[in-house]
């Protein structure tokens, strides 16, 4: 199963409904997403931190336990910091 989340602008993190959706998407895999200034997003876990510029697409691959991050024509894969449901 895979789940996808698109963030088009840093301002989306200030919208209550989007904030809840984003938190649910990342919490169960051990990541947090926050604003890093007006133009960047910071994705962090206890193991790593990554800054990306929106628009960015995050895709969770729960069966394989990795997160795909697509931004600025780059595609990165990160392992889950924790397994969903744990």
Rosetta blueprint (number, residue, H / E / L):
1 X L
2 X E
3 X E
4 X E
5 X E
6 X E
7 X E
8 X L
9 X L
10 X H
11 X H
12 X H
13 X H
14 X H
15 X L
16 X H
17 X H
18 X H
19 X H
20 X H
21 X H
22 X H
23 X H
24 X H
25 X H
26 X H
27 X H
28 X L
29 X L
30 X L
31 X L
32 X E
33 X E
34 X E
35 X E
36 X E
37 X L
38 X L
39 X L
40 X E
41 X E
42 X E
43 X E
44 X E
45 X L
46 X L
47 X L
48 X L
49 X E
50 X E
51 X E
52 X E
53 X E
54 X L
55 X L
56 X E
57 X E
58 X E
59 X E
60 X E
61 X E
62 X L
63 X L
64 X L
65 X L
66 X E
67 X E
68 X E
69 X E
70 X E
71 X E
72 X L
73 X L
74 X E
75 X E
76 X E
77 X E
78 X E
79 X E
80 X L
81 X L
82 X L
83 X L
84 X L
85 X L
86 X L
